[in-house]
């Protein structure tokens, strides 16, 4: 089965668009990671929303690709790379398969970078939770702690004497 020139151009356009969106996603992920490190919550929110838009755009491109494949061969159960291998001339095949390989590489980069970003977020969340726990326990005169046997012990925080302070005088 030979693909028409218009179909080949449409596939190339979709693959190029998808590659560009993966590049945008990686850039936004890098910027968001730096914003988390700098503790810039406003920037993190903005970049996260932009990343969501890129994900939506990628989803639309994949849907368009699926529709294009379906219209070209009658069903969408074939991958784009298989369609390119079977339906394109040698020159078109090389050009389009190079795009497919770049997309596969970018997808792996996105996966690795996302895993790294999640680790940064988990570490940051652990630090924040640890600080909040310290502040909370420091504000409590008596804290209850459960040990590994399931029994509870009371820990007493040192507190300043009440006499001579405003609270003691009240």
HELIX and SHEET records of a PDB file:
HELIX    1   1 UNK A    5  UNK A   37  1                                  33    
HELIX    2   2 UNK A   41  UNK A   73  1                                  33    
HELIX    3   3 UNK A   80  UNK A   87  1                                   8    
HELIX    4   4 UNK A   90  UNK A  139  1                                  50    
HELIX    5   5 UNK A  166  UNK A  169  1                                   4    
SHEET    1   A 2 UNK A 142  UNK A 146  0                                        
SHEET    2   A 2 UNK A 152  UNK A 156 -1                                        
END                                                                             
